[in-house]
Amino acid sequence: MSTTTGEGHYRFADVVRSEWTKFVSLRSTRWILVGFLVTGLGLGITVAAVSGAAWDDPSAETRANWDPTNNTLAGLIPGYLVIPVLGVLMMTSEHGTGAIRSTLAAVPRRHQVLLAKALVFGVLVLVVDLVVTFAAFLAGQQVQQVVSDAPHAALGQPGVLRALLLSGFFLPLMGVFGLGLGALVRRSGAAVAAYFGLALVVPDLLLVLPGDLWRFGPITILANSITAANVQPEFLHPSQGFTVMALYAAAALGGGSLVLSRRDV
Protein backbone atom coordinates (compact mmCIF):
# COMPACT_ATOMS: atom_id res chain seq x y z
CA MET A 1 0.00 0.00 0.00
CA SER A 2 1.30 3.41 -0.89
CA THR A 3 2.24 5.76 1.91
CA THR A 4 1.50 8.89 -0.09
CA THR A 5 -1.55 10.63 -1.41
CA GLY A 6 -2.26 11.12 -5.08
CA GLU A 7 -0.42 14.45 -4.89
CA GLY A 8 2.72 12.76 -3.61
CA HIS A 9 2.21 14.07 -0.08
CA TYR A 10 2.76 11.80 2.89
CA ARG A 11 -0.28 10.90 4.94
CA PHE A 12 -0.37 12.37 8.44
CA ALA A 13 0.13 8.92 9.98
CA ASP A 14 3.37 8.60 8.03
CA VAL A 15 4.49 12.04 9.17
CA VAL A 16 3.84 11.02 12.78
CA ARG A 17 5.78 7.80 12.26
CA SER A 18 8.70 9.74 10.81
CA GLU A 19 8.73 12.25 13.67
CA TRP A 20 8.54 9.42 16.19
CA THR A 21 11.56 7.73 14.62
CA LYS A 22 13.56 10.96 14.61
CA PHE A 23 12.65 11.87 18.18
CA VAL A 24 13.28 8.54 19.90
CA SER A 25 16.47 7.91 17.92
CA LEU A 26 18.12 11.00 19.36
CA ARG A 27 20.52 10.19 22.16
CA SER A 28 19.59 13.44 23.92
CA THR A 29 15.92 12.39 24.05
CA ARG A 30 16.72 9.06 25.66
CA TRP A 31 19.19 10.53 28.15
CA ILE A 32 16.90 13.36 29.20
CA LEU A 33 13.84 11.15 29.66
CA VAL A 34 15.77 8.46 31.53
CA GLY A 35 17.42 11.16 33.63
CA PHE A 36 14.01 12.58 34.44
CA LEU A 37 12.80 9.14 35.48
CA VAL A 38 15.78 8.55 37.77
CA THR A 39 16.02 12.03 39.30
CA GLY A 40 12.25 12.44 39.65
CA LEU A 41 11.95 9.16 41.54
CA GLY A 42 15.12 9.66 43.56
CA LEU A 43 14.45 13.26 44.54
CA GLY A 44 10.79 12.55 45.22
CA ILE A 45 11.73 9.85 47.71
CA THR A 46 14.44 12.04 49.23
CA VAL A 47 12.16 15.06 49.67
CA ALA A 48 9.45 12.85 51.17
CA ALA A 49 11.92 11.40 53.67
CA VAL A 50 13.45 14.74 54.64
CA SER A 51 10.10 16.52 54.95
CA GLY A 52 8.68 13.59 56.89
CA ALA A 53 11.54 13.77 59.35
CA ALA A 54 10.74 17.47 59.83
CA TRP A 55 7.32 16.53 61.17
CA ASP A 56 8.89 16.26 64.62
CA ASP A 57 9.48 20.01 64.43
CA PRO A 58 6.95 21.47 66.89
CA SER A 59 6.29 24.43 64.58
CA ALA A 60 2.55 24.94 64.17
CA GLU A 61 3.16 26.40 60.72
CA THR A 62 4.91 23.22 59.56
CA ARG A 63 1.96 21.09 60.55
CA ALA A 64 -0.69 23.52 59.31
CA ASN A 65 0.87 23.60 55.83
CA TRP A 66 1.62 19.89 55.66
CA ASP A 67 1.02 18.51 52.16
CA PRO A 68 2.76 15.15 51.63
CA THR A 69 1.62 14.98 48.00
CA ASN A 70 3.23 18.29 47.14
CA ASN A 71 6.35 17.35 49.08
CA THR A 72 6.82 14.26 46.94
CA LEU A 73 6.13 16.03 43.65
CA ALA A 74 8.75 18.65 44.50
CA GLY A 75 11.26 16.07 43.35
CA LEU A 76 10.04 16.54 39.78
CA ILE A 77 11.00 20.22 39.64
CA PRO A 78 14.26 19.67 37.66
CA GLY A 79 12.23 17.87 35.01
CA TYR A 80 9.81 20.77 34.75
CA LEU A 81 12.77 22.96 33.84
CA VAL A 82 14.56 20.57 31.46
CA ILE A 83 11.81 18.69 29.58
CA PRO A 84 10.29 21.84 27.98
CA VAL A 85 13.76 22.63 26.60
CA LEU A 86 13.59 19.25 24.86
CA GLY A 87 10.39 20.48 23.22
CA VAL A 88 12.17 23.59 22.00
CA LEU A 89 15.10 21.59 20.62
CA MET A 90 12.81 19.14 18.84
CA MET A 91 12.05 21.99 16.44
CA THR A 92 15.13 24.21 16.51
CA SER A 93 17.66 21.39 16.08
CA GLU A 94 16.27 20.68 12.60
CA HIS A 95 16.61 24.34 11.70
CA GLY A 96 20.16 24.36 13.03
CA THR A 97 21.27 21.37 10.96
CA GLY A 98 19.23 22.30 7.89
CA ALA A 99 17.33 19.00 8.08
CA ILE A 100 14.09 20.95 8.19
CA ARG A 101 14.45 21.59 4.45
CA SER A 102 14.23 17.91 3.54
CA THR A 103 11.43 17.41 6.05
CA LEU A 104 9.32 20.16 4.53
CA ALA A 105 10.18 19.04 1.01
CA ALA A 106 8.72 15.62 1.83
CA VAL A 107 5.72 17.13 3.62
CA PRO A 108 4.65 20.29 1.79
CA ARG A 109 1.72 20.77 4.16
CA ARG A 110 4.00 22.27 6.74
CA HIS A 111 1.46 22.51 9.54
CA GLN A 112 1.35 18.70 9.57
CA VAL A 113 5.02 18.58 10.51
CA LEU A 114 4.55 20.73 13.59
CA LEU A 115 1.34 18.94 14.58
CA ALA A 116 3.06 15.57 14.26
CA LYS A 117 5.97 16.76 16.38
CA ALA A 118 3.55 18.01 19.05
CA LEU A 119 1.65 14.71 19.04
CA VAL A 120 4.80 12.60 19.33
CA PHE A 121 6.31 14.80 22.02
CA GLY A 122 3.09 15.12 23.99
CA VAL A 123 2.24 11.42 24.05
CA LEU A 124 5.75 10.24 24.91
CA VAL A 125 6.31 12.84 27.63
CA LEU A 126 2.82 12.27 29.04
CA VAL A 127 3.47 8.55 29.49
CA VAL A 128 6.91 9.12 31.04
CA ASP A 129 5.65 11.92 33.30
CA LEU A 130 2.68 9.90 34.58
CA VAL A 131 4.97 6.97 35.36
CA VAL A 132 7.44 9.22 37.21
CA THR A 133 4.68 11.09 39.04
CA PHE A 134 2.84 8.05 40.36
CA ALA A 135 6.01 6.07 41.07
CA ALA A 136 7.54 8.98 43.02
CA PHE A 137 4.31 9.51 44.93
CA LEU A 138 3.76 5.86 45.90
CA ALA A 139 7.41 5.25 46.79
CA GLY A 140 7.72 8.57 48.61
CA GLN A 141 4.69 7.90 50.79
CA GLN A 142 6.02 4.48 51.72
CA VAL A 143 9.42 5.88 52.67
CA GLN A 144 7.83 8.69 54.65
CA GLN A 145 5.87 6.20 56.76
CA VAL A 146 9.10 4.39 57.57
CA VAL A 147 11.09 7.43 58.67
CA SER A 148 8.38 9.31 60.59
CA ASP A 149 4.86 9.22 61.95
CA ALA A 150 3.82 12.20 59.81
CA PRO A 151 0.43 11.91 58.06
CA HIS A 152 0.84 10.44 54.61
CA ALA A 153 -1.28 10.82 51.49
CA ALA A 154 -3.33 8.19 49.68
CA LEU A 155 -4.89 8.22 46.23
CA GLY A 156 -8.40 8.27 47.67
CA GLN A 157 -7.87 11.43 49.71
CA PRO A 158 -9.38 14.70 48.42
CA GLY A 159 -7.20 16.50 45.90
CA VAL A 160 -4.49 13.83 45.67
CA LEU A 161 -5.45 12.15 42.41
CA ARG A 162 -6.19 15.54 40.85
CA ALA A 163 -2.72 16.81 41.80
CA LEU A 164 -1.03 13.71 40.38
CA LEU A 165 -2.93 13.82 37.09
CA LEU A 166 -2.30 17.53 36.62
CA SER A 167 1.37 16.92 37.34
CA GLY A 168 1.37 14.29 34.60
CA PHE A 169 -0.49 16.36 32.02
CA PHE A 170 1.11 19.74 32.75
CA LEU A 171 4.61 18.87 31.60
CA PRO A 172 3.60 17.84 28.04
CA LEU A 173 1.75 21.15 27.70
CA MET A 174 4.83 23.07 28.81
CA GLY A 175 6.91 21.16 26.28
CA VAL A 176 4.46 21.78 23.45
CA PHE A 177 4.54 25.46 24.40
CA GLY A 178 8.32 25.28 24.00
CA LEU A 179 7.94 23.46 20.69
CA GLY A 180 5.73 26.25 19.38
CA LEU A 181 8.26 28.86 20.47
CA GLY A 182 10.95 26.87 18.67
CA ALA A 183 8.95 27.09 15.45
CA LEU A 184 8.49 30.82 15.95
CA VAL A 185 12.10 31.67 16.81
CA ARG A 186 14.01 28.85 14.99
CA ARG A 187 17.33 29.41 16.80
CA SER A 188 17.90 27.16 19.82
CA GLY A 189 19.54 29.68 22.14
CA ALA A 190 17.00 32.40 21.44
CA ALA A 191 14.05 30.00 21.71
CA VAL A 192 15.25 28.57 25.03
CA ALA A 193 15.78 32.11 26.34
CA ALA A 194 12.29 33.05 25.17
CA TYR A 195 10.80 30.06 26.95
CA PHE A 196 12.49 30.75 30.27
CA GLY A 197 11.75 34.44 29.94
CA LEU A 198 8.03 33.84 29.43
CA ALA A 199 7.79 31.02 31.96
CA LEU A 200 9.96 32.38 34.78
CA VAL A 201 11.00 36.00 34.34
CA VAL A 202 7.87 37.72 33.03
CA PRO A 203 5.60 36.44 35.88
CA ASP A 204 8.03 37.90 38.42
CA LEU A 205 8.04 41.22 36.60
CA LEU A 206 4.24 41.24 36.66
CA LEU A 207 4.32 41.15 40.46
CA VAL A 208 5.12 44.86 40.51
CA LEU A 209 2.19 45.76 38.28
CA PRO A 210 -1.34 46.40 39.53
CA GLY A 211 -3.83 43.59 39.14
CA ASP A 212 -3.33 39.85 39.34
CA LEU A 213 -1.53 39.17 36.08
CA TRP A 214 1.25 37.35 37.97
CA ARG A 215 -1.21 34.50 38.56
CA PHE A 216 -1.04 33.57 34.88
CA GLY A 217 2.63 32.53 34.85
CA PRO A 218 3.15 28.86 33.91
CA ILE A 219 5.28 27.99 36.93
CA THR A 220 2.88 29.80 39.27
CA ILE A 221 -0.01 27.83 37.77
CA LEU A 222 1.93 24.59 38.13
CA ALA A 223 2.75 25.23 41.79
CA ASN A 224 -0.91 25.52 42.72
CA SER A 225 -2.00 22.68 40.45
CA ILE A 226 0.14 19.99 42.09
CA THR A 227 -0.94 20.99 45.59
CA ALA A 228 -3.44 18.63 47.18
CA ALA A 229 -4.02 20.07 50.65
CA ASN A 230 -3.16 23.76 50.40
CA VAL A 231 -4.66 25.16 47.21
CA GLN A 232 -4.15 28.91 47.47
CA PRO A 233 -7.31 30.93 46.72
CA GLU A 234 -5.37 33.94 45.43
CA PHE A 235 -3.88 31.75 42.69
CA LEU A 236 -5.79 30.36 39.72
CA HIS A 237 -7.81 27.28 40.65
CA PRO A 238 -6.05 24.13 39.34
CA SER A 239 -8.70 23.51 36.67
CA GLN A 240 -8.49 27.13 35.53
CA GLY A 241 -4.71 27.01 35.52
CA PHE A 242 -4.67 23.86 33.42
CA THR A 243 -7.00 25.50 30.91
CA VAL A 244 -4.76 28.56 30.71
CA MET A 245 -1.67 26.40 30.15
CA ALA A 246 -3.49 24.49 27.41
CA LEU A 247 -4.32 27.82 25.77
CA TYR A 248 -0.66 28.89 26.00
CA ALA A 249 0.42 25.68 24.27
CA ALA A 250 -2.28 26.00 21.60
CA ALA A 251 -1.39 29.65 20.93
CA ALA A 252 2.35 28.91 20.61
CA LEU A 253 1.66 25.92 18.39
CA GLY A 254 -0.78 27.88 16.25
CA GLY A 255 1.61 30.80 15.89
CA GLY A 256 4.49 28.48 15.12
CA SER A 257 2.42 26.65 12.49
CA LEU A 258 1.44 29.91 10.82
CA VAL A 259 5.01 31.17 10.70
CA LEU A 260 6.36 27.81 9.53
CA SER A 261 3.83 27.75 6.68
CA ARG A 262 4.60 31.27 5.46
CA ARG A 263 8.31 31.72 6.11
CA ASP A 264 11.25 30.47 4.10
CA VAL A 265 13.40 28.02 6.02
C-alpha positions as CSV (number, residue, x, y, z in Angstrom):
1,M,0.0,0.0,0.0
2,S,1.3,3.4,-0.9
3,T,2.2,5.8,1.9
4,T,1.5,8.9,-0.1
5,T,-1.6,10.6,-1.4
6,G,-2.3,11.1,-5.1
7,E,-0.4,14.4,-4.9
8,G,2.7,12.8,-3.6
9,H,2.2,14.1,-0.1
10,Y,2.8,11.8,2.9
11,R,-0.3,10.9,4.9
12,F,-0.4,12.4,8.4
13,A,0.1,8.9,10.0
14,D,3.4,8.6,8.0
15,V,4.5,12.0,9.2
16,V,3.8,11.0,12.8
17,R,5.8,7.8,12.3
18,S,8.7,9.7,10.8
19,E,8.7,12.2,13.7
20,W,8.5,9.4,16.2
21,T,11.6,7.7,14.6
22,K,13.6,11.0,14.6
23,F,12.6,11.9,18.2
24,V,13.3,8.5,19.9
25,S,16.5,7.9,17.9
26,L,18.1,11.0,19.4
27,R,20.5,10.2,22.2
28,S,19.6,13.4,23.9
29,T,15.9,12.4,24.0
30,R,16.7,9.1,25.7
31,W,19.2,10.5,28.2
32,I,16.9,13.4,29.2
33,L,13.8,11.2,29.7
34,V,15.8,8.5,31.5
35,G,17.4,11.2,33.6
36,F,14.0,12.6,34.4
37,L,12.8,9.1,35.5
38,V,15.8,8.5,37.8
39,T,16.0,12.0,39.3
40,G,12.2,12.4,39.7
41,L,11.9,9.2,41.5
42,G,15.1,9.7,43.6
43,L,14.5,13.3,44.5
44,G,10.8,12.5,45.2
45,I,11.7,9.8,47.7
46,T,14.4,12.0,49.2
47,V,12.2,15.1,49.7
48,A,9.4,12.8,51.2
49,A,11.9,11.4,53.7
50,V,13.4,14.7,54.6
51,S,10.1,16.5,55.0
52,G,8.7,13.6,56.9
53,A,11.5,13.8,59.3
54,A,10.7,17.5,59.8
55,W,7.3,16.5,61.2
56,D,8.9,16.3,64.6
57,D,9.5,20.0,64.4
58,P,7.0,21.5,66.9
59,S,6.3,24.4,64.6
60,A,2.6,24.9,64.2
61,E,3.2,26.4,60.7
62,T,4.9,23.2,59.6
63,R,2.0,21.1,60.5
64,A,-0.7,23.5,59.3
65,N,0.9,23.6,55.8
66,W,1.6,19.9,55.7
67,D,1.0,18.5,52.2
68,P,2.8,15.1,51.6
69,T,1.6,15.0,48.0
70,N,3.2,18.3,47.1
71,N,6.4,17.3,49.1
72,T,6.8,14.3,46.9
73,L,6.1,16.0,43.6
74,A,8.8,18.7,44.5
75,G,11.3,16.1,43.3
76,L,10.0,16.5,39.8
77,I,11.0,20.2,39.6
78,P,14.3,19.7,37.7
79,G,12.2,17.9,35.0
80,Y,9.8,20.8,34.8
81,L,12.8,23.0,33.8
82,V,14.6,20.6,31.5
83,I,11.8,18.7,29.6
84,P,10.3,21.8,28.0
85,V,13.8,22.6,26.6
86,L,13.6,19.3,24.9
87,G,10.4,20.5,23.2
88,V,12.2,23.6,22.0
89,L,15.1,21.6,20.6
90,M,12.8,19.1,18.8
91,M,12.1,22.0,16.4
92,T,15.1,24.2,16.5
93,S,17.7,21.4,16.1
94,E,16.3,20.7,12.6
95,H,16.6,24.3,11.7
96,G,20.2,24.4,13.0
97,T,21.3,21.4,11.0
98,G,19.2,22.3,7.9
99,A,17.3,19.0,8.1
100,I,14.1,20.9,8.2
101,R,14.4,21.6,4.4
102,S,14.2,17.9,3.5
103,T,11.4,17.4,6.1
104,L,9.3,20.2,4.5
105,A,10.2,19.0,1.0
106,A,8.7,15.6,1.8
107,V,5.7,17.1,3.6
108,P,4.6,20.3,1.8
109,R,1.7,20.8,4.2
110,R,4.0,22.3,6.7
111,H,1.5,22.5,9.5
112,Q,1.3,18.7,9.6
113,V,5.0,18.6,10.5
114,L,4.6,20.7,13.6
115,L,1.3,18.9,14.6
116,A,3.1,15.6,14.3
117,K,6.0,16.8,16.4
118,A,3.5,18.0,19.0
119,L,1.7,14.7,19.0
120,V,4.8,12.6,19.3
121,F,6.3,14.8,22.0
122,G,3.1,15.1,24.0
123,V,2.2,11.4,24.1
124,L,5.8,10.2,24.9
125,V,6.3,12.8,27.6
126,L,2.8,12.3,29.0
127,V,3.5,8.6,29.5
128,V,6.9,9.1,31.0
129,D,5.7,11.9,33.3
130,L,2.7,9.9,34.6
131,V,5.0,7.0,35.4
132,V,7.4,9.2,37.2
133,T,4.7,11.1,39.0
134,F,2.8,8.1,40.4
135,A,6.0,6.1,41.1
136,A,7.5,9.0,43.0
137,F,4.3,9.5,44.9
138,L,3.8,5.9,45.9
139,A,7.4,5.2,46.8
140,G,7.7,8.6,48.6
141,Q,4.7,7.9,50.8
142,Q,6.0,4.5,51.7
143,V,9.4,5.9,52.7
144,Q,7.8,8.7,54.6
145,Q,5.9,6.2,56.8
146,V,9.1,4.4,57.6
147,V,11.1,7.4,58.7
148,S,8.4,9.3,60.6
149,D,4.9,9.2,62.0
150,A,3.8,12.2,59.8
151,P,0.4,11.9,58.1
152,H,0.8,10.4,54.6
153,A,-1.3,10.8,51.5
154,A,-3.3,8.2,49.7
155,L,-4.9,8.2,46.2
156,G,-8.4,8.3,47.7
157,Q,-7.9,11.4,49.7
158,P,-9.4,14.7,48.4
159,G,-7.2,16.5,45.9
160,V,-4.5,13.8,45.7
161,L,-5.4,12.1,42.4
162,R,-6.2,15.5,40.9
163,A,-2.7,16.8,41.8
164,L,-1.0,13.7,40.4
165,L,-2.9,13.8,37.1
166,L,-2.3,17.5,36.6
167,S,1.4,16.9,37.3
168,G,1.4,14.3,34.6
169,F,-0.5,16.4,32.0
170,F,1.1,19.7,32.8
171,L,4.6,18.9,31.6
172,P,3.6,17.8,28.0
173,L,1.8,21.1,27.7
174,M,4.8,23.1,28.8
175,G,6.9,21.2,26.3
176,V,4.5,21.8,23.4
177,F,4.5,25.5,24.4
178,G,8.3,25.3,24.0
179,L,7.9,23.5,20.7
180,G,5.7,26.2,19.4
181,L,8.3,28.9,20.5
182,G,10.9,26.9,18.7
183,A,9.0,27.1,15.5
184,L,8.5,30.8,16.0
185,V,12.1,31.7,16.8
186,R,14.0,28.8,15.0
187,R,17.3,29.4,16.8
188,S,17.9,27.2,19.8
189,G,19.5,29.7,22.1
190,A,17.0,32.4,21.4
191,A,14.0,30.0,21.7
192,V,15.2,28.6,25.0
193,A,15.8,32.1,26.3
194,A,12.3,33.0,25.2
195,Y,10.8,30.1,26.9
196,F,12.5,30.8,30.3
197,G,11.7,34.4,29.9
198,L,8.0,33.8,29.4
199,A,7.8,31.0,32.0
200,L,10.0,32.4,34.8
201,V,11.0,36.0,34.3
202,V,7.9,37.7,33.0
203,P,5.6,36.4,35.9
204,D,8.0,37.9,38.4
205,L,8.0,41.2,36.6
206,L,4.2,41.2,36.7
207,L,4.3,41.1,40.5
208,V,5.1,44.9,40.5
209,L,2.2,45.8,38.3
210,P,-1.3,46.4,39.5
211,G,-3.8,43.6,39.1
212,D,-3.3,39.9,39.3
213,L,-1.5,39.2,36.1
214,W,1.2,37.3,38.0
215,R,-1.2,34.5,38.6
216,F,-1.0,33.6,34.9
217,G,2.6,32.5,34.9
218,P,3.1,28.9,33.9
219,I,5.3,28.0,36.9
220,T,2.9,29.8,39.3
221,I,0.0,27.8,37.8
222,L,1.9,24.6,38.1
223,A,2.8,25.2,41.8
224,N,-0.9,25.5,42.7
225,S,-2.0,22.7,40.4
226,I,0.1,20.0,42.1
227,T,-0.9,21.0,45.6
228,A,-3.4,18.6,47.2
229,A,-4.0,20.1,50.7
230,N,-3.2,23.8,50.4
231,V,-4.7,25.2,47.2
232,Q,-4.1,28.9,47.5
233,P,-7.3,30.9,46.7
234,E,-5.4,33.9,45.4
235,F,-3.9,31.7,42.7
236,L,-5.8,30.4,39.7
237,H,-7.8,27.3,40.6
238,P,-6.1,24.1,39.3
239,S,-8.7,23.5,36.7
240,Q,-8.5,27.1,35.5
241,G,-4.7,27.0,35.5
242,F,-4.7,23.9,33.4
243,T,-7.0,25.5,30.9
244,V,-4.8,28.6,30.7
245,M,-1.7,26.4,30.2
246,A,-3.5,24.5,27.4
247,L,-4.3,27.8,25.8
248,Y,-0.7,28.9,26.0
249,A,0.4,25.7,24.3
250,A,-2.3,26.0,21.6
251,A,-1.4,29.7,20.9
252,A,2.3,28.9,20.6
253,L,1.7,25.9,18.4
254,G,-0.8,27.9,16.2
255,G,1.6,30.8,15.9
256,G,4.5,28.5,15.1
257,S,2.4,26.6,12.5
258,L,1.4,29.9,10.8
259,V,5.0,31.2,10.7
260,L,6.4,27.8,9.5
261,S,3.8,27.8,6.7
262,R,4.6,31.3,5.5
263,R,8.3,31.7,6.1
264,D,11.2,30.5,4.1
265,V,13.4,28.0,6.0
